[in-house]
Amino acid sequence: MEYKIPLLLTPQPEGGYTVTSPLLPEFVTEGDSLNEALENIQDALAAVIELYQDMGRSLPENTQIGVEVT
């Protein structure tokens, strides 16, 4: 399944980036570099999806953009 969510990449004074999403307040990840922060996004999103499933909640509308068929 594919998802599309808005992301905010915030540079940190000590270096690195924090990544959050205004659509998913539970979504937070970071990285020491831009590339590392971007690489961590998939794991963070997977954790949020699992959290929502465990709580019996649906993701906000318009986050799902496709179905991956394997």
C-alpha positions in Angstrom: 0.0 0.0 0.0 1.2 3.5 -0.8 0.6 6.6 1.3 1.0 10.3 0.7 1.4 12.5 3.7 2.7 16.1 4.2 6.1 16.2 5.9 7.9 19.0 7.7 11.7 18.7 7.8 13.1 21.0 10.5 16.9 21.6 10.7 18.2 21.3 14.3 20.7 23.8 15.7 23.0 21.0 16.7 22.8 19.4 13.3 20.5 17.0 11.7 16.8 17.1 10.9 13.6 16.3 12.7 10.7 15.1 10.4 7.1 15.5 11.5 3.7 15.5 9.8 0.8 17.9 10.5 -1.6 15.2 9.3 -0.3 12.5 11.7 0.7 14.1 15.0 2.2 10.7 16.2 4.7 10.8 13.3 8.2 11.9 14.4 11.6 10.8 13.2 15.0 12.3 12.7 18.4 11.9 11.2 21.9 13.3 11.5 21.8 14.2 7.8 19.0 15.0 5.3 19.5 11.6 3.7 19.4 9.8 7.0 16.2 11.6 7.9 14.6 10.7 4.6 15.6 7.1 5.0 13.9 6.9 8.4 10.5 8.1 7.1 9.3 4.6 6.0 10.0 3.1 9.4 8.3 5.9 11.2 5.2 5.7 9.0 5.1 1.9 9.5 5.1 2.5 13.3 2.3 5.0 13.0 0.2 2.7 10.9 0.7 -0.1 13.4 -0.2 2.2 16.2 -3.5 3.2 14.5 -4.3 -0.4 13.8 -3.7 -1.4 17.4 -6.0 1.4 18.5 -8.7 0.5 16.0 -8.4 3.9 14.3 -8.3 4.7 10.6 -5.7 6.9 9.1 -6.9 10.3 8.1 -8.6 10.6 4.7 -6.5 11.1 1.6 -3.4 9.3 3.1 -3.9 6.2 1.1 -3.1 6.7 -2.6 -2.8 3.2 -4.0 -2.8 -0.5 -3.4 0.3 -2.5 -4.0 -0.4 -5.9 -5.6 2.2 -8.6 -5.1 
